[in-house]
């Protein structure tokens, strides 16, 4: 009789859940990377605004408003990056938990398989012992 792990369906479910969480982590990493790029772009634009000169008071006033806008944009991008990093951390924690749950079942399956193989080996040894005993008794009766 072949080895059959009764919790195989649960193990498959946990493997599938781990794969889904792994996809979510990848999505969250991409989200964080984009947020980091957006922050870098906002900082570059702000830096470039400081390199720009003005010719008259109207242009200076416009530049001040533009820099204020860029500072608010940078703040928003920093907040978006922090939120993305937080979501990524939470997704990684869920991945670790899903992995632990899967490994628990895999270790249990391996222990059951080892017990099954030991039981099979004991049955086979018993059968061989019985065959040896019958063979010995037959040979003894023939003499």
Secondary structure, DSSP 8 states (H G I E B T S, - for coil): -----TTHHHHHHHHHHHHHHHHHHHHHHHHHHHHHHHHHHHHHHHHHHHH---SSHHHHHHHHHHHHHHHHHHHHHHHHHHHHHHHHHHHHHHHHHHHHHHHHHHHHHHHHHHHHHHHHHHHHHHHHHHHHHHHHHHHHHH-
